[in-house]
Amino acid sequence: MTDGVGRAPRLPNRLWRGCARGALLAFALVAAGLSPDVAVAEITGAAYRAPTTAYGHGVVPGGEYQGIEFTLDGTRKIGNAVLGGVYEDTSPRLIDVTGDGKPEVITVVSYFDKGSALRIWGERAAPDHPMGSEMVVLAETAPIGKRHRWLAVIGAADLDGDGHIEIAYIDRPHLAKTLRIWRLDQTARGGRLIEVASKTGLTNHRIGQEFITGGIRECGAGPEIITVDAGWQNVMATRFEAGQIKSRRLGPFSGRGAVHAALSCQG
């Protein structure tokens, strides 16, 4: 993959214009004589940019994009365009997956010939870069393997209490309906995502929804993954403990409100 681990490829001109103002402000800081370290800051925002119909999947209305824009320290903008695919998602998610107290960005890319993969972005110090840092791909799962096969992110948390962050998504929420849990291995050169557990019979998205049904809750007894069952009959709570996935029924699925109640610890 030509835009894998390494520097973020430059956006096409039509996508880059929106990034210019923030970039100029960051360059102004350097020109003013401030240390490049000033620009090595927390990721404060991320948004998909430039909607496209090039992929033509359409399971998330308006949910396919040519690029993504990151905001650092509230001002500096960095853009990236997917090569050989699109971003296919409801929105990027800013979550600390490395345990350093600063957020990374969880995204979903869909390749034209191989379908979706989970991609994690982070900021890395780069002394030779004019801004002192750059956005890089920390790790990415293998694509599902077929065009128009998608994954729907649930979220990330220390699900089993071992001090490491796990990332959860539903693999093919309209077909396979399989929960997969991953962990970022930072000991490997460049980082890699390792699958630690999976379970069938759960889902979190219907074709045509602009949102994800579910998430991760913390109600005082450890994180729980909230989804529905494969038949959209029940709201389900799932725990990851001692390497095992265990699910239980919370109540009937009567609509989006039932899931919101579960996420709010009301069920």
N, C-alpha and C positions, 0 to 999 in steps of 0.2 A: 504494500500500500504506500503510495507515494506521499501521503500526508500522515504517516504514522509517527512514531516517537521521533521528536525533533522539533525544529522551529515551525511555527504555524505558517502555512503558505499565505501569500499575500492575496487579499480579496481582489476580484475584478474591479475595475474602475467604478462601475455603477454601484457596487456595494461599499466601496471604500470611502465615498464622499461623506457618508454619515459619521465616519470615524475621525475625520480630519481635525475637527475642532478640538477634541480631547487630546489627540496626539500633539497638536501644536502647543497646547498648554503644557504638556509634559516636556516637550523640547524647550519651552521657555524656562522651565525650572533649571534645566541643565545650563542653558545659556546664561542664566543669572548667576552661575557659579556654585549652585548647590551640588552636593555630592550625588553621583548616580544612585547611591543607596537610598536616597529619598524616594525614588521611583519603585523600589522593591517593596510593595505594599500589599495589603490584603485584597483579594478579589471581592469586590462589593456588588457586582451585578453581572448578569449574563442574559442575553436575549437572542432568539433565533431571528435572522434577517432574510429578506428577499424571498417571499413565498414563491413556490414554483409548482408546475404541474408535470415536470419532466419525468418524474418517477411514476405518477399515475396510479398510486395505490388507493388513496382516498378513505382509509378506515378512520382517520382522524380528520374531520373537515378543516381544511386550511392548515393542516399540520405538517406540511412538507416544505423545506426551506433550503436555499442554496448555501446559506452561511450562518455564522454565529458571531456575535459581538460581545466581547468581555469588557467590563469596566473595572479598573483597578484604582483603589484609593478614591473612588467617587469621581474621578476626572479623566484618567487616561483610558483611551479606547484601543482595543486590539481586535482585528477581524480575522476570520478564518473561513475558507470555503472548502467544502468536501470535494475531493477529486474522485470521480467515478461513482458518485452517489449523492445523497441528500441527507440533511438532518430530518428525522421523522419522529415527532414527539409532541407532547402538549406544551412543555416548557423545560428549559434547563433547570437543574437543581443544584443549589449551592449547599454542600454538606461537607464537613470535615471527615474525610475518609482515611487520612494518614495519621490522625491522632496528634497533630502538631498545634491544634487550637485554631487553625485557619482553614477556611473552606476551600475545597476543590469544586469542580463543576462536573456533574454527571449528565451525560448526553446520550442520545440514541442516534446512530448513523445507519442509513440503509443504502447498501450498495446495489447498483442497477442489476447485477447478476447474481448476488449472493445473499440478499436480504439484510436483516438488521444485526447490529453489534452494539454492545455497551461500550462507551468511550468515556474515559475520565481525563479531564484536563486539569493542569496545575500550573502555577507560576514557578519559574526557576531563575535563580540569579545568573546573569550572563555579563561578566565584566566587559566583554568586547562589544556588547550591544549598546547603542546610543542611550537607551533608557535604563540600562543596568539590569534588566530582566527581560524574560520572554515567556510566552505561554507555550506549553508543550503538552503532548499527549503522554500521560503517565502510564496508561495501560489501556488495552482494548481486548474484549473477548473475541473469539473467532465468530465470524458471521454465522447465522443460522444455516445458510447454505443454499437458499433458493430465493429468487426474486419474490417480492411481496409477502415475505414472511417476517413478522414484526415481533418486537418484545415491548412490554409495558412496564416501566419502572414503578416500583412500590415505594422505595426509600432506602435509607441506610441508617444503621445504629449498631451499637455493640449488643447484638441479639442474645449472646450466650454469656455475657458478663466476664469474658476472659481478657478484656482490655483492648481487643482488636475490633475494628469496625467491619461489619458485614453489609453487603449490598444485596437487595432483594428485587427481583423482577418476575413477571409472568412471561414465560416463553410461549409465544403464539396464543394470546388470550382468547382467540376465536376458534382455535383448532386444537393444539396440544394441551392447553390449559394447565401448564406445569410451572409450579413455583421453583425458581432456582436461586440459590444463595451463594454469593461469591465473596472472596476476601482478597484485598490487594496485598500482594507479596512485594515488599520493597527491598528485600535482600537480593532479588534477581536484578541483573543489570538492566536498567531502563524500566523496571517494574513489570509485574504481570498480574493478571487476575486469575485466581484459582477457585474453581467451583468446589464448595464444601458440602452441599446437600441439595436434594431436589425432592419434589413431591407432586404427583399429579392430582387432578380433581379440583383445582382452584383457579379462579380468574378474577380480573379487575377491569375489564373493558368490553363494551359492545361496539360493533361497527356503527359508526356515525356519532359516537359520543365525543365531545370536545374535552372531556375530563377523564381522570382515572378514578375508578370506584375503589376506594380504600386508601391505605397508608400504613404508618406505624404509630402505635400509641404507647404511652407509658402511664399506667394507672397505679403505680406504687409497688408493683410486684415484678418489674422487669418488662422490657419491650415485648410487644405482641404485634404481629402482622395482621392487619385487617383486610379481608377480601370477601368475596362471595364464593359459594361452591360452583362447580362446573355447570350446574343446571339453573343457576340464578334463583334458587329457592331459599337459601339460608345465608345469613351473615356469619362468617367464620373468623375465629381468632386462632392464630398459629404461633407457636413458640419454637425456637431453635435452642435445644439444650443437650449438652453432652454429645454433640454431633448428630442428633436426631431431630426430625421435624415432627411436631405433634399438633394436630388441629382439633378444635372443638367448636360446636355450634353455639352461637350466641342467641340466635332467634331468627324468625322468618325475615327474608328480604322483601320489604314492602315498598322499596324505592330508595332514592338517594338519601332521604332523611334517616333511614334505619342505619346506614353506614356512618353518617355524620354523628349519630347518637353513640355508636360504638366507639368512634374515634375520640369522642368527648367523654369516654368512660361512663356512659349511661347505660351500658348493657354488657 
